[in-house]
Amino acid sequence: MMHKDFRGFLAKLEEAGDLKRVKTEVDWDEELGTVAFEGLVRRSPALIFENIKGYRNAHGQKVAVNFIESVNRGKVALGVPLDTPQPEVVQILRERFRKPIKPVLVKSGACKEVVEVGSAVNLLEFPVPKIHNMDGGRYIMTWSNVITKDPKSGWVNVGTYRGMIQDEKSLGMLIEPVHHGAVHMRQWREAGHRRMPMAVAIGVDPLCLFCSAISFPSGVAEYDMVGAMRESPLELVRCETIDLEVPADAEIILEGELTLDPKDFRPEGPFGEATGHYVSLKDEPRPVFYVNCVTHRKDPILTTRYVGASSPSVTTESNAGIAPARTAVLWNQLVDRGVEGLKGIRSFGGGASNVTVISIKQSYYGQAKQVAATLWGVSGGGKVTVIVDDDVDISDLNKVMIAVANRVRPAEDVQVLKGFPGGSLDPSNHPDILEKTKGVGTIDRLLIDATWPMDWEARPEWGGLNHPPSCLPEAESVEKVRRRWKELGLE
């Protein structure tokens, strides 16, 4: 059965032996983040810190990390058997996303067990960690839902954006200009408002985090997609002070308004990014989220994550849990735009998902380039695209690189399109570019076409094929040898 809320999900992990409770005192100032990082490196279970320095008598005393940072925890969140192959998980999600289920509004929920308004609000009552050593402060919003609404159409967006505590009642926020939360900011500003209502839900069903971190097309309601993934409606409750609805069983809800006028911005950052780097070690003036109400469960669990565990120097499963959902959404978008012959999609590059590998069954000249062009026109298209034939196992990056090594003619099969928006957190962007583009940043799109050329004709020296034949043994021969493996004394 699908879990009901975040605590139900944690119970499933604990039952499976995939959750550890840390009862030894841990400091929120860097030590908690470093333990979370080492847990990712060691492939340790999910962690709940229950003894955080200075928080034994506070409203919030617990922090959960690494709870969907593995392939298996992602499957638990989705309610699929652990032995389900990842490609099958993608296809399951493709079908689920085709059947959105609208949320239901309930009168109250667990997130309303404690209600604090106005002068009672104190964000520092929660054990918010300082994650990286050079961060500008303590970040309460690293794995959370940020809820905003289009002032005209009423379209509700649920995103994941970072928020740094500035004092007991305010947060500095970064919402990149290309993200839907920033679209709503511009709409409220154009309508003559200086502030935008906003809510933050912390400690939600992990499927809410999946949907807030996925690049859905504009206008898609993430709450509906959570219902699709759960195959049942998400329960929502109304906020106390603003016209927004939030997950009823969340651990913590922050309600308030976000400043829209640059004159009202305050310094935020720096922060270690999902790419494993700091874009800059300077703070920047950013919108301020003024929190006028906090509601939470009794003994709430704050959720956070070690952002930036994607690095050439370490290997972790940091983004493995959410990967099938991202792939499923991307696959459906390509199919909806008429792309044929898709056999597999996989993203690499950590939190940025900047390298996308696609396998196709070729049926006409130029098909790989058409797939890439379509990919670059949808949400989540990435920076580097590698297209391979359907005989390449894209789950193994080494096999992809073998195809690149043997099938790519660089002068003909590598193409670059320059000047796309949306690379403000990409460490390959020079600070001068960020300044010139007013913080938007740029990314160039690279296509590596590692498919056999469709315009090659069959040749006798290739055995009648239109490309060099493989020298691997025939499947029949392999099967015969496998049957004799024990007889040969090799087992």
MIBAKOL-213836 format. One record per residue (C-alpha): residue number from 1; x, y, z; residue in one letter. Coordinates in steps of 0.5 Angstrom, whole numbers, plus 500, padded with zeros to 3 digits. Layout:
N
    i    x    y    z  aa
  NUM    X    Y    Z   a
...
END
This chain:
491
    i    x    y    z  aa
    1  500  500  500   m
    2  502  507  499   m
    3  504  511  505   h
    4  500  517  507   k
    5  505  522  509   d
    6  512  523  510   f
    7  512  519  517   r
    8  509  513  514   g
    9  514  513  508   f
   10  520  514  514   l
   11  516  508  517   a
   12  517  504  511   k
   13  524  505  510   l
   14  525  503  518   e
   15  522  497  517   e
   16  526  495  511   a
   17  532  497  515   g
   18  534  503  511   d
   19  534  508  516   l
   20  538  510  522   k
   21  536  514  528   r
   22  543  518  530   v
   23  542  519  538   k
   24  549  522  539   t
   25  549  530  539   e
   26  551  533  533   v
   27  552  540  531   d
   28  548  544  526   w
   29  554  548  524   d
   30  557  544  518   e
   31  557  537  522   e
   32  550  535  521   l
   33  552  537  513   g
   34  558  533  513   t
   35  555  527  516   v
   36  550  527  511   a
   37  555  527  506   f
   38  559  522  508   e
   39  553  518  509   g
   40  552  519  501   l
   41  559  517  500   v
   42  558  510  504   r
   43  551  509  502   r
   44  549  509  509   s
   45  541  508  510   p
   46  537  515  511   a
   47  539  519  517   l
   48  534  522  523   i
   49  538  526  527   f
   50  535  526  534   e
   51  540  530  538   n
   52  542  537  535   i
   53  546  541  539   k
   54  542  547  542   g
   55  535  544  540   y
   56  534  539  546   r
   57  528  544  549   n
   58  526  547  542   a
   59  519  546  538   h
   60  523  542  533   g
   61  529  537  535   q
   62  529  533  529   k
   63  532  533  522   v
   64  532  528  517   a
   65  537  527  511   v
   66  538  522  505   n
   67  531  519  505   f
   68  530  519  498   i
   69  538  519  496   e
   70  538  512  493   s
   71  535  508  488   v
   72  531  503  493   n
   73  529  509  497   r
   74  526  512  490   g
   75  522  506  489   k
   76  519  506  496   v
   77  517  513  495   a
   78  513  510  489   l
   79  510  504  492   g
   80  514  499  487   v
   81  517  493  489   p
   82  525  494  490   l
   83  527  489  485   d
   84  523  493  479   t
   85  528  494  474   p
   86  529  502  473   q
   87  527  502  466   p
   88  521  499  468   e
   89  520  504  473   v
   90  520  509  468   v
   91  515  506  464   q
   92  510  505  470   i
   93  511  513  471   l
   94  510  515  464   r
   95  503  511  465   e
   96  502  515  471   r
   97  503  522  469   f
   98  498  521  463   r
   99  493  520  469   k
  100  493  526  473   p
  101  489  526  480   i
  102  487  533  483   k
  103  488  534  490   p
  104  482  534  495   v
  105  481  540  500   l
  106  480  537  507   v
  107  478  542  513   k
  108  484  540  517   s
  109  491  536  518   g
  110  497  534  522   a
  111  500  541  520   c
  112  495  545  524   k
  113  497  541  531   e
  114  501  548  533   v
  115  499  555  530   v
  116  504  561  531   e
  117  502  567  528   v
  118  506  574  528   g
  119  510  575  534   s
  120  510  568  536   a
  121  514  566  529   v
  122  521  564  530   n
  123  524  560  525   l
  124  530  559  529   l
  125  526  554  533   e
  126  528  549  528   f
  127  535  546  528   p
  128  536  549  521   v
  129  543  547  519   p
  130  549  550  516   k
  131  550  545  510   i
  132  557  547  507   h
  133  563  551  510   n
  134  563  557  506   m
  135  555  558  506   d
  136  552  565  507   g
  137  548  562  513   g
  138  543  557  515   r
  139  538  554  509   y
  140  531  552  512   i
  141  529  550  504   m
  142  533  545  501   t
  143  528  540  500   w
  144  521  543  501   s
  145  515  545  497   n
  146  515  553  495   v
  147  507  554  493   i
  148  505  560  489   t
  149  499  562  485   k
  150  498  566  478   d
  151  494  572  480   p
  152  490  572  474   k
  153  489  565  472   s
  154  490  561  479   g
  155  495  556  476   w
  156  498  554  482   v
  157  506  552  482   n
  158  510  548  486   v
  159  517  549  486   g
  160  524  547  490   t
  161  528  554  491   y
  162  533  555  496   r
  163  532  560  502   g
  164  537  562  507   m
  165  535  565  514   i
  166  536  572  515   q
  167  533  573  522   d
  168  527  570  526   e
  169  522  572  521   k
  170  525  572  514   s
  171  529  568  509   l
  172  533  571  503   g
  173  531  567  497   m
  174  534  565  490   l
  175  529  563  485   i
  176  532  563  478   e
  177  529  567  473   p
  178  527  561  468   v
  179  523  558  473   h
  180  516  558  474   h
  181  516  561  481   g
  182  520  567  478   a
  183  514  567  472   v
  184  509  568  478   h
  185  513  574  481   m
  186  513  578  474   r
  187  506  577  474   q
  188  505  579  481   w
  189  509  585  479   r
  190  506  587  473   e
  191  499  587  476   a
  192  502  592  481   g
  193  504  588  487   h
  194  510  589  491   r
  195  509  583  495   r
  196  507  576  493   m
  197  503  571  497   p
  198  508  565  498   m
  199  508  558  502   a
  200  513  553  504   v
  201  511  546  506   a
  202  517  542  509   i
  203  517  535  511   g
  204  512  532  505   v
  205  511  526  502   d
  206  517  525  498   p
  207  513  525  491   l
  208  511  532  493   c
  209  519  533  492   l
  210  519  529  486   f
  211  514  533  483   c
  212  517  540  485   s
  213  524  538  483   a
  214  521  536  476   i
  215  521  541  470   s
  216  514  540  468   f
  217  511  545  462   p
  218  508  551  464   s
  219  501  551  467   g
  220  502  544  469   v
  221  499  543  476   a
  222  504  539  480   e
  223  499  537  486   y
  224  495  534  480   d
  225  502  530  478   m
  226  503  528  486   v
  227  496  525  485   g
  228  498  521  479   a
  229  504  518  482   m
  230  500  516  488   r
  231  495  514  484   e
  232  490  517  489   s
  233  489  525  491   p
  234  493  529  495   l
  235  490  532  501   e
  236  491  540  502   l
  237  489  545  507   v
  238  488  552  507   r
  239  493  557  510   c
  240  491  561  516   e
  241  493  568  513   t
  242  494  567  505   i
  243  490  565  500   d
  244  494  558  498   l
  245  493  551  500   e
  246  498  546  502   v
  247  499  539  504   p
  248  495  537  510   a
  249  500  532  513   d
  250  506  536  512   a
  251  511  537  518   e
  252  512  544  517   i
  253  508  550  514   i
  254  511  557  513   l
  255  506  562  510   e
  256  508  569  508   g
  257  510  574  502   e
  258  515  575  498   l
  259  518  582  496   t
  260  518  583  489   l
  261  521  590  489   d
  262  529  590  488   p
  263  529  596  493   k
  264  527  591  498   d
  265  532  586  497   f
  266  537  583  502   r
  267  543  579  501   p
  268  543  572  500   e
  269  548  567  499   g
  270  553  564  498   p
  271  551  557  497   f
  272  554  550  495   g
  273  550  548  489   e
  274  547  542  486   a
  275  553  542  481   t
  276  558  541  487   g
  277  561  548  486   h
  278  560  555  489   y
  279  558  559  483   v
  280  560  565  487   s
  281  563  566  494   l
  282  559  573  494   k
  283  552  574  497   d
  284  547  578  492   e
  285  541  582  493   p
  286  535  577  493   r
  287  528  577  494   p
  288  526  577  502   v
  289  520  572  504   f
  290  517  575  510   y
  291  514  569  514   v
  292  508  571  518   n
  293  505  565  520   c
  294  508  558  522   v
  295  504  552  523   t
  296  507  545  524   h
  297  506  538  527   r
  298  508  537  534   k
  299  515  534  535   d
  300  516  536  527   p
  301  521  533  523   i
  302  525  538  519   l
  303  528  535  512   t
  304  534  538  509   t
  305  539  535  504   r
  306  546  535  502   y
  307  546  539  496   v
  308  552  539  492   g
  309  554  531  493   a
  310  555  531  485   s
  311  562  532  484   s
  312  568  528  480   p
  313  572  527  486   s
  314  566  522  489   v
  315  561  518  487   t
  316  554  518  490   t
  317  547  516  489   e
  318  545  523  491   s
  319  539  524  485   n
  320  538  517  484   a
  321  531  516  487   g
  322  528  522  483   i
  323  531  520  476   a
  324  526  515  474   p
  325  521  521  475   a
  326  525  526  471   r
  327  526  521  465   t
  328  519  519  465   a
  329  516  527  464   v
  330  522  528  459   l
  331  520  522  455   w
  332  512  524  455   n
  333  514  531  453   q
  334  518  528  447   l
  335  513  523  445   v
  336  507  529  445   d
  337  511  533  440   r
  338  512  527  435   g
  339  518  524  437   v
  340  519  517  434   e
  341  523  511  436   g
  342  525  512  443   l
  343  528  506  446   k
  344  531  509  452   g
  345  533  516  456   i
  346  538  517  462   r
  347  540  523  465   s
  348  547  524  468   f
  349  551  530  471   g
  350  548  530  478   g
  351  543  535  480   g
  352  544  539  474   a
  353  542  533  470   s
  354  546  537  464   n
  355  548  530  460   v
  356  542  527  457   t
  357  543  520  453   v
  358  538  518  449   i
  359  537  511  445   s
  360  533  511  438   i
  361  531  506  433   k
  362  533  509  427   q
  363  528  509  421   s
  364  530  515  417   y
  365  536  520  415   y
  366  537  526  420   g
  367  533  523  426   q
  368  538  524  431   a
  369  538  531  430   k
  370  531  532  430   q
  371  530  528  437   v
  372  536  533  440   a
  373  532  539  437   a
  374  526  537  440   t
  375  529  536  447   l
  376  532  542  447   w
  377  525  546  446   g
  378  522  542  452   v
  379  523  543  460   s
  380  529  540  463   g
  381  533  539  456   g
  382  539  539  459   g
  383  546  542  456   k
  384  549  536  453   v
  385  545  531  449   t
  386  548  524  446   v
  387  544  520  441   i
  388  546  512  440   v
  389  543  507  437   d
  390  538  502  440   d
  391  543  496  441   d
  392  547  501  446   v
  393  546  500  454   d
  394  545  507  456   i
  395  545  504  463   s
  396  552  504  463   d
  397  556  510  461   l
  398  562  506  459   n
  399  558  503  454   k
  400  555  510  451   v
  401  563  512  451   m
  402  565  506  447   i
  403  559  508  442   a
  404  562  515  442   v
  405  569  513  441   a
  406  567  508  435   n
  407  561  511  431   r
  408  562  519  432   v
  409  565  523  426   r
  410  567  529  430   p
  411  566  534  424   a
  412  559  531  422   e
  413  556  528  428   d
  414  558  534  433   v
  415  554  540  433   q
  416  553  546  438   v
  417  548  551  438   l
  418  549  557  442   k
  419  546  562  447   g
  420  540  558  451   f
  421  538  561  457   p
  422  538  558  464   g
  423  545  557  466   g
  424  545  561  472   s
  425  548  556  477   l
  426  552  552  472   d
  427  559  553  474   p
  428  562  554  467   s
  429  558  560  466   n
  430  563  566  467   h
  431  561  572  472   p
  432  562  577  467   d
  433  556  573  463   i
  434  552  572  469   l
  435  552  580  470   e
  436  551  581  462   k
  437  545  577  462   t
  438  542  580  469   k
  439  543  573  473   g
  440  540  569  467   v
  441  546  566  465   g
  442  547  562  458   t
  443  548  555  456   i
  444  550  552  450   d
  445  547  546  447   r
  446  552  540  445   l
  447  549  534  440   l
  448  554  528  440   i
  449  550  524  434   d
  450  553  517  436   a
  451  549  513  431   t
  452  551  509  425   w
  453  550  514  419   p
  454  543  513  415   m
  455  546  515  409   d
  456  551  509  409   w
  457  550  504  404   e
  458  550  496  405   a
  459  557  494  403   r
  460  560  487  402   p
  461  566  488  406   e
  462  561  489  412   w
  463  557  483  410   g
  464  551  486  407   g
  465  550  491  413   l
  466  551  499  412   n
  467  556  499  418   h
  468  561  495  420   p
  469  559  489  424   p
  470  560  487  431   s
  471  565  481  432   c
  472  562  479  439   l
  473  560  471  439   p
  474  553  470  436   e
  475  547  469  442   a
  476  546  462  440   e
  477  554  460  441   s
  478  554  464  448   v
  479  548  460  450   e
  480  551  454  449   k
  481  557  456  453   v
  482  553  458  459   r
  483  550  451  459   r
  484  557  448  459   r
  485  560  453  464   w
  486  559  448  470   k
  487  562  442  466   e
  488  568  446  464   l
  489  570  447  471   g
  490  569  455  471   l
  491  563  455  476   e
END
